Structure formats: C-alpha cells, structure tokens
Amino acid sequence: MKARDVAVQGVLAAVALVAAFFVWQREPARAPGEVTVEDAQASALDRIRYDDETRFVELFRDPQDRDTLWVRLGNKPAKPSTGAQGATDAGTPAHAASDAGSAPLDAGALATAVVNAGPHLHPDAGMSASTSADAGTPAPVPPPRELRGNDVALKLFARLAPLRAQRDLGVLDDSKLEEIGLAKTERGLTLTVDGTPRTFRLAAPASGWGAPYLQRTSDGHVFLLGPGLLSDLEAAASRLVDRRLHTFDVDGFDRVVISSGSASRTFAASGKPPGAVQLSPVNAPTTPDDFARNWHDRLWRLTPVELLGRGEAPPGLPSTPAFRVEYQRAGKTVGELSMAKASDNSWYARTEYTPGWVRMGGGLELLAEDAVKLTTPR
C-alpha cells in the first residue's frame, strides 16, 4: 500500500472519530413539548430519594466506585391514629398523646415492615406491635436495609438527570393544587446534584392512572411527568435490587472445590451456558462424576427468597457453614458460596458478590447431606 493511500485512510478514520464523538455528545432527541425540570448531568447526580406516606427509597452512588449504586429501603414511624386524635380532642394535650406513644401500627406500615425486616421481625409482629402500642410503647421501626442496585437502577439514574417532564403547567392556585392532589401530598422526590439537594413534591392522578404531577419547591412550578417514570422507585424492592449470587456464568471457572467440615474435594469443571457444569475428579479428569454434576446443578439454580442488607446478620448463625464451594479459574479464586443453617431453621447463603447473607428456600438439608457425601474419600 502506498504512503498516499495510508494517509487518506488515516484522515478518513480521524474524521469518523470526530463525527462519532459529536454524535455521542449530542443531547438525545426530546419528545414533542417536553420540558426540562432540572438540568443536571447524570455524572453529577449523587443520590435519588423517593418518599411516600409510610416508607422511603434512596438510590445512591458508592463513594469508592461511582459506577456502583446502592438501594436503601426504609420505613417511617407510624402516624397517630384517629383514636389518639380523639384523646387529644377530649382534653389530652397533643404532646402528652405523642409522648404516650399510643398510635398503633397501621396495616400498610406493618406490611412494609414485615417485608423489609425479614428474619429480624417476629412472625407475631402484628400482634406484638399493636399490643405494645396499646400499652403505650411506640412500635419500633426496623432499620433501613441497604442492597446492591441492578442495571435497572443504573438506567433510572440516567433517566432522572436531566429530569424532564411532558408539560410545564406553571404556578397553580391553591384550589387547583387541591384538585390534583399536590396541596396535602406526602410524596416527594429529592435529587442531590453535586452535593446540593433539589426537592420536589409528587401527586398521582386521582384515577390512579396516567402521569403523576410534580411541583418544584424552589419556584412552585407544576409539571406533568412522563408515564412510568416513578414506577421503578415505587417498586424498588423488586425492580431495583440486584438479586444475583455471582456475576460469572458456568463458563467462568475451571475448578470447583467443595468443602464440608474439615473435608474437601476438588473437581475439574467444564461447561457452557445455559447447560449444567460437568464435574470430574482432578485425579480422573476423563471420568465425569454425575452425582457431583447433579448436586452442583441444584445448587447453581437456587435463587434467594430474601436479601439481607449490608451489616445484617441472620439469627443464630453458626460460625462454621454447613458447606462451602470455591470457584477457581487458572489457579485463582473467582468466587465462593457458603451455606449455613440459622437457629430458626432457615438456610442462608453468602457469596463473593452479595453485600450480606441471603435467605434461601427450604428443603436444603438434602443438599447439605450430599455435600458430606461428595467430600468423603471414596
């Protein structure tokens, strides 16, 4: 190839790179009539917080790795009931009623507390919460739970910065705010951009369908948001949380070390998704072990039924797991899984990727018994 041809190709490549850069930098096309509510770049967005009447959801960046997001799920203290208000109206000072803590836990807050508190909330929580409230003790609020965010959470971050809406309705009078539900709403959205919070009030349509209304607190402007923009935040526990046990698939390791008690056994592994992993003893690599393959396939297909947050500990967890599996590739550890049975007879697992323990389904005793058989010398 001549020098002139090389120069021409170099120039064309440079032009293509410049064009690609400007296309990448160009702001995405907007829908007709769309307006910007908060002009912020996704890279500057630090935290998203959504509040409703009984709970809150926070989505925030990891301080050490801004590409990793965490989801914090929390409940709010139950509000005083109408009974407590009646006592106040009957002559009891408001602060005395508050100090007495006579507000029972309403059904919505209790249901949310049971889901989020998991094994730390007693099965009779409804009865005990009501009883303690009647006795004058406020029902305790479970601590927030922090879980790893998934790809949907990452996309949500990008959708909310910049924050856009379908229409700008301007500043509305009090009667109109009352009509659309913004006068007394307890729902709110807070975007923290470069350390500065930007707050908004939210209200869903009275019919329950359609786009929600958003009011910017800085100037009172009301906007009509796009449909589905907040649905991910409202269902954060199921839609924004990463439920994976590992980030690698069955072709991501070539050895499996199974340990139970003080005994362990190593198997050579080979497989391609979505099939099962073929396991063979390292001293007999050409002799597949069907028992080991079936056992590992059952283990690999398990999914958690509840995720515990960072710092949470299952009740009465033994110091030594029932069994442990280590995954290796080219002589280096790429992952591990430990399985243990807690004092409440629930099984819990922990891996290299989960932020804490995860509660598994029942019937894992046979899996633990077979782990002993696999590690027993033959």
C-alpha positions as CSV (number, residue, x, y, z in Angstrom):
1,M,0.0,0.0,0.0
2,K,1.3,3.4,-1.0
3,A,2.0,6.1,1.5
4,R,-0.6,8.3,0.0
5,D,-3.3,5.6,0.5
6,V,-2.3,5.2,4.1
7,A,-2.5,9.0,4.7
8,V,-6.0,9.1,3.1
9,Q,-7.2,6.2,5.3
10,G,-5.8,7.9,8.4
11,V,-7.7,11.2,7.6
12,L,-10.9,9.3,7.0
13,A,-10.5,7.5,10.3
14,A,-9.9,10.7,12.1
15,V,-13.0,12.3,10.6
16,A,-15.1,9.3,11.6
17,L,-13.8,9.5,15.2
18,V,-14.7,13.2,15.4
19,A,-18.2,12.6,14.0
20,A,-18.8,9.8,16.4
21,F,-17.7,12.0,19.3
22,F,-20.1,14.7,18.4
23,V,-22.9,12.2,17.9
24,W,-22.2,10.8,21.4
25,Q,-22.1,14.2,22.9
26,R,-25.3,15.4,21.2
27,E,-28.3,15.6,23.5
28,P,-30.9,12.9,22.9
29,A,-33.9,13.8,20.9
30,R,-36.8,15.0,23.0
31,A,-40.5,14.2,22.7
32,P,-42.7,17.0,21.3
33,G,-43.5,19.5,24.0
34,E,-41.0,18.0,26.5
35,V,-39.5,20.4,29.0
36,T,-36.5,20.3,31.4
37,V,-37.4,20.4,35.1
38,E,-33.9,20.0,36.4
39,D,-30.9,20.5,34.1
40,A,-28.3,18.2,35.6
41,Q,-25.8,15.7,34.2
42,A,-26.0,12.1,35.2
43,S,-22.4,12.2,36.3
44,A,-23.2,15.0,38.8
45,L,-26.2,13.1,40.3
46,D,-25.2,11.7,43.7
47,R,-28.5,10.5,45.2
48,I,-32.2,10.0,44.5
49,R,-34.7,9.8,47.3
50,Y,-38.4,9.0,47.0
51,D,-40.8,9.4,49.9
52,D,-44.4,8.3,50.3
53,E,-46.6,8.1,53.3
54,T,-45.1,5.1,55.0
55,R,-41.6,4.5,53.5
56,F,-38.7,5.9,51.6
57,V,-36.3,4.7,48.9
58,E,-32.8,6.1,48.4
59,L,-30.6,5.3,45.4
60,F,-27.0,6.5,45.8
61,R,-23.5,6.0,44.4
62,D,-20.9,4.0,46.2
63,P,-18.2,6.5,47.5
64,Q,-15.4,4.2,46.3
65,D,-16.9,3.3,43.0
66,R,-19.3,5.8,41.4
67,D,-20.4,3.2,38.8
68,T,-21.9,1.1,41.6
69,L,-25.3,2.0,43.0
70,W,-26.9,1.1,46.3
71,V,-30.5,1.0,47.2
72,R,-31.6,1.9,50.7
73,L,-35.1,0.8,51.7
74,G,-36.7,2.2,54.9
75,N,-39.9,2.6,56.8
76,K,-41.3,5.7,58.5
77,P,-42.7,5.8,62.1
78,A,-46.5,5.1,62.2
79,K,-48.6,8.1,62.5
80,P,-51.0,8.7,65.4
81,S,-54.3,7.0,64.8
82,T,-57.8,8.7,64.9
83,G,-58.1,7.2,68.4
84,A,-55.1,9.2,69.6
85,Q,-56.5,12.3,67.9
86,G,-59.8,11.7,69.7
87,A,-58.0,11.6,73.0
88,T,-56.3,14.8,72.2
89,D,-59.6,16.5,71.3
90,A,-61.1,15.2,74.6
91,G,-58.7,17.3,76.6
92,T,-55.3,15.4,76.5
93,P,-52.5,17.8,75.3
94,A,-51.1,16.9,71.9
95,H,-47.6,16.5,73.3
96,A,-48.9,14.1,76.0
97,A,-50.6,11.9,73.4
98,S,-47.4,11.9,71.4
99,D,-45.3,11.0,74.5
100,A,-47.7,8.3,75.4
101,G,-47.0,6.7,72.0
102,S,-50.5,5.3,71.8
103,A,-50.5,5.1,68.0
104,P,-51.0,1.5,66.7
105,L,-49.0,0.4,63.7
106,D,-51.3,0.8,60.6
107,A,-51.7,-2.1,58.3
108,G,-49.7,-0.6,55.4
109,A,-46.7,0.3,57.6
110,L,-46.8,-3.1,59.3
111,A,-46.8,-5.0,55.9
112,T,-43.8,-3.0,54.7
113,A,-42.0,-3.5,58.0
114,V,-42.6,-7.3,57.8
115,V,-41.2,-7.4,54.2
116,N,-38.1,-5.3,54.9
117,A,-37.3,-6.6,58.4
118,G,-37.4,-10.2,57.3
119,P,-36.0,-12.6,59.9
120,H,-35.5,-9.8,62.4
121,L,-39.2,-9.2,62.7
122,H,-41.1,-11.8,64.8
123,P,-43.9,-13.6,63.0
124,D,-46.3,-12.2,65.5
125,A,-45.1,-8.7,64.8
126,G,-48.7,-7.5,64.1
127,M,-50.0,-8.6,67.4
128,S,-46.9,-7.5,69.4
129,A,-46.8,-4.1,67.7
130,S,-50.5,-3.5,68.4
131,T,-50.1,-4.7,72.0
132,S,-47.1,-2.6,72.7
133,A,-48.8,0.4,71.1
134,D,-51.9,-0.1,73.3
135,A,-49.5,-0.4,76.3
136,G,-48.1,3.0,75.5
137,T,-44.8,1.9,73.8
138,P,-44.3,3.1,70.2
139,A,-43.9,0.3,67.7
140,P,-40.2,0.1,66.7
141,V,-39.3,0.9,63.1
142,P,-36.9,-1.6,61.5
143,P,-33.6,-0.1,60.4
144,P,-33.1,0.7,56.7
145,R,-31.8,-2.0,54.5
146,E,-29.0,-1.4,52.0
147,L,-28.8,-3.6,48.9
148,R,-26.9,-3.5,45.7
149,G,-28.6,-1.8,42.7
150,N,-29.1,-3.6,39.4
151,D,-29.0,-2.5,35.8
152,V,-32.5,-1.0,36.1
153,A,-31.2,1.2,38.9
154,L,-28.3,2.4,36.6
155,K,-30.8,3.2,33.8
156,L,-33.1,5.1,36.3
157,F,-30.1,7.3,37.3
158,A,-29.6,8.2,33.7
159,R,-33.3,8.9,33.2
160,L,-33.6,11.4,36.1
161,A,-30.6,13.5,35.1
162,P,-31.5,15.7,33.5
163,L,-35.1,15.5,34.8
164,R,-37.7,16.1,32.1
165,A,-41.4,16.3,32.0
166,Q,-44.2,16.2,29.4
167,R,-45.5,19.7,30.1
168,D,-44.9,22.7,32.3
169,L,-48.2,23.7,33.9
170,G,-46.8,26.8,35.5
171,V,-47.7,28.1,39.0
172,L,-51.2,26.9,40.0
173,D,-53.5,28.4,42.6
174,D,-54.4,26.6,45.8
175,S,-57.7,25.3,44.5
176,K,-56.0,23.7,41.5
177,L,-53.3,22.2,43.7
178,E,-56.0,20.7,45.9
179,E,-57.7,19.3,42.9
180,I,-54.7,17.5,41.5
181,G,-53.5,16.3,44.9
182,L,-50.4,18.4,45.5
183,A,-51.9,20.5,48.4
184,K,-51.6,17.8,51.0
185,T,-49.4,15.2,49.4
186,E,-46.7,13.4,51.4
187,R,-44.9,12.1,48.4
188,G,-41.7,13.7,47.5
189,L,-38.6,13.4,45.2
190,T,-35.2,14.7,46.1
191,L,-32.3,14.8,43.6
192,T,-28.9,15.5,45.2
193,V,-26.7,17.1,42.5
194,D,-23.1,17.8,43.3
195,G,-24.0,17.7,47.0
196,T,-27.0,20.1,46.7
197,P,-30.5,18.7,47.2
198,R,-33.2,19.7,44.8
199,T,-36.6,18.9,46.2
200,F,-40.0,18.2,44.5
201,R,-43.5,17.3,45.6
202,L,-45.4,14.5,43.9
203,A,-49.0,13.5,43.4
204,A,-50.6,10.7,41.5
205,P,-53.7,11.3,39.4
206,A,-56.9,10.8,41.3
207,S,-57.9,8.0,38.9
208,G,-54.7,6.1,39.7
209,W,-53.8,6.0,36.0
210,G,-51.8,8.4,33.9
211,A,-48.7,10.5,34.5
212,P,-48.0,11.9,38.0
213,Y,-47.8,15.6,38.9
214,L,-44.6,17.1,40.2
215,Q,-44.1,20.5,41.9
216,R,-40.7,22.1,42.0
217,T,-40.4,23.6,45.5
218,S,-37.9,26.3,44.5
219,D,-40.4,28.2,42.4
220,G,-43.8,26.4,42.7
221,H,-43.9,25.3,39.1
222,V,-46.0,22.2,38.4
223,F,-45.1,19.7,35.8
224,L,-46.7,16.7,34.2
225,L,-44.2,13.8,34.3
226,G,-43.9,11.1,31.8
227,P,-45.8,7.8,32.5
228,G,-43.8,5.2,34.3
229,L,-41.0,7.5,35.4
230,L,-41.5,6.7,39.1
231,S,-42.8,3.2,38.9
232,D,-39.3,1.8,39.4
233,L,-38.9,3.8,42.7
234,E,-42.3,2.8,43.9
235,A,-41.4,-0.9,43.4
236,A,-37.8,-0.5,44.3
237,A,-37.5,-3.7,46.4
238,S,-38.4,-5.9,43.4
239,R,-37.2,-3.8,40.5
240,L,-34.0,-2.0,41.5
241,V,-32.2,-4.6,43.6
242,D,-29.6,-6.9,42.2
243,R,-30.5,-10.5,43.2
244,R,-27.6,-12.3,41.5
245,L,-25.4,-14.5,43.6
246,H,-22.5,-14.4,41.1
247,T,-21.5,-12.2,38.2
248,F,-19.9,-15.0,36.2
249,D,-21.6,-17.9,34.4
250,V,-20.9,-21.6,34.2
251,D,-18.0,-21.0,31.7
252,G,-16.3,-18.6,34.2
253,F,-14.5,-21.3,36.2
254,D,-12.5,-24.5,35.5
255,R,-12.3,-25.9,39.1
256,V,-14.7,-26.4,41.9
257,V,-13.6,-27.1,45.5
258,I,-16.4,-28.4,47.7
259,S,-15.8,-28.3,51.5
260,S,-17.8,-29.8,54.3
261,G,-16.4,-29.6,57.8
262,S,-12.7,-30.3,57.6
263,A,-13.0,-32.4,54.4
264,S,-12.8,-31.0,50.9
265,R,-12.6,-32.3,47.4
266,T,-11.6,-30.7,44.1
267,F,-13.3,-31.2,40.7
268,A,-12.3,-30.1,37.3
269,A,-15.2,-28.2,35.7
270,S,-16.3,-27.5,32.2
271,G,-19.5,-26.1,30.8
272,K,-21.2,-23.5,28.6
273,P,-24.4,-21.6,29.5
274,P,-27.2,-22.4,29.8
275,G,-26.2,-26.0,30.4
276,A,-25.0,-27.7,33.6
277,V,-21.4,-27.8,34.6
278,Q,-19.6,-31.1,34.0
279,L,-17.5,-32.1,37.1
280,S,-14.7,-34.7,37.2
281,P,-12.3,-35.5,40.0
282,V,-9.0,-33.8,39.4
283,N,-7.2,-37.1,39.6
284,A,-9.5,-38.6,37.0
285,P,-10.4,-35.7,34.6
286,T,-11.7,-38.0,31.9
287,T,-14.3,-39.7,34.3
288,P,-17.3,-37.4,34.8
289,D,-19.0,-37.6,38.2
290,D,-22.7,-37.5,37.6
291,F,-23.5,-37.3,41.3
292,A,-21.4,-34.2,41.6
293,R,-22.8,-32.6,38.5
294,N,-26.4,-33.1,39.6
295,W,-25.6,-31.8,43.1
296,H,-23.9,-28.7,41.7
297,D,-26.6,-28.1,39.2
298,R,-29.2,-28.0,42.0
299,L,-27.0,-25.6,43.9
300,W,-26.3,-23.3,40.9
301,R,-30.0,-22.9,40.1
302,L,-31.0,-21.8,43.6
303,T,-32.4,-18.3,44.0
304,P,-32.7,-16.3,47.2
305,V,-36.1,-15.6,48.7
306,E,-34.9,-12.6,50.7
307,L,-31.9,-10.4,50.6
308,L,-30.4,-9.1,53.8
309,G,-28.7,-5.7,53.7
310,R,-25.1,-4.7,54.5
311,G,-24.4,-5.3,58.2
312,E,-27.4,-7.5,58.8
313,A,-26.8,-10.9,60.4
314,P,-29.2,-13.8,60.4
315,P,-30.4,-15.0,63.9
316,G,-28.2,-17.6,65.5
317,L,-25.9,-18.3,62.5
318,P,-23.2,-20.9,63.3
319,S,-19.6,-19.8,63.0
320,T,-18.8,-22.6,60.5
321,P,-21.0,-23.1,57.4
322,A,-22.6,-26.4,56.6
323,F,-20.7,-26.5,53.4
324,R,-18.7,-24.2,51.1
325,V,-18.0,-24.1,47.4
326,E,-15.0,-22.3,45.9
327,Y,-14.8,-21.4,42.2
328,Q,-11.4,-21.2,40.6
329,R,-10.0,-20.2,37.1
330,A,-6.4,-20.7,36.1
331,G,-5.5,-21.3,39.7
332,K,-7.1,-18.2,41.1
333,T,-10.3,-17.9,43.1
334,V,-13.1,-16.1,41.2
335,G,-15.9,-16.7,43.6
336,E,-17.3,-18.7,46.6
337,L,-20.6,-19.7,48.2
338,S,-21.1,-20.6,51.9
339,M,-24.3,-22.2,53.1
340,A,-25.4,-22.2,56.7
341,K,-28.5,-23.0,58.8
342,A,-29.6,-20.5,61.4
343,S,-31.2,-21.1,64.7
344,D,-34.7,-20.5,63.2
345,N,-34.1,-23.4,60.8
346,S,-33.8,-21.1,57.8
347,W,-30.9,-21.6,55.3
348,Y,-28.7,-18.7,54.4
349,A,-26.1,-18.3,51.7
350,R,-23.3,-15.7,51.1
351,T,-21.2,-15.3,48.1
352,E,-18.4,-13.1,46.8
353,Y,-20.9,-10.7,45.3
354,T,-23.8,-10.4,47.8
355,P,-23.5,-7.5,50.2
356,G,-24.6,-9.8,53.1
357,W,-26.4,-13.0,53.7
358,V,-29.4,-14.1,51.7
359,R,-32.2,-16.3,52.9
360,M,-32.8,-19.4,50.7
361,G,-35.8,-21.6,50.4
362,G,-36.5,-24.7,52.5
363,G,-35.5,-28.3,51.8
364,L,-31.8,-27.7,51.7
365,E,-31.0,-30.4,54.3
366,L,-30.5,-33.0,51.5
367,L,-28.1,-30.6,49.7
368,A,-26.0,-30.4,52.9
369,E,-26.1,-34.1,53.4
370,D,-25.0,-34.7,49.8
371,A,-22.1,-32.2,50.3
372,V,-20.8,-34.5,53.0
373,K,-21.0,-37.5,50.7
374,L,-19.2,-35.6,48.0
375,T,-16.3,-34.7,50.3
376,T,-16.0,-38.1,51.8
377,P,-13.0,-40.0,50.4
378,R,-14.1,-42.9,48.1
